[in-house]
Amino acid sequence: MSDIQEKISEEIKSARDVCSTDGSNSENCAAAWDAVEELQAEASHQREAEKPKTNFETYCDENPEADECRIYED
């Protein structure tokens, strides 16, 4: 996880450099910040994937037919 945080820091520095050189309204500046946002989204997805399952989720995985585990759609 720290590897992606380092990459985010590098991309932020790069985006700031590009924006100061090309201007804050340039396409290059926008693209640089888009790259930062994509990395931040990936970091967020990785944090979500690391969450352990609750006991209830484990129970439902093992007993999908249980009444408590039924999913009702509207």
Buried (B, 14 or more C-beta within 10 A) or exposed (E): EEEBEEBBEEBBEEBBEBBEEBEEEEEEBBEBBEBBEEBBEEBEEEEEEEEEEEEEEEBBEEEEEEEEBEEEEE
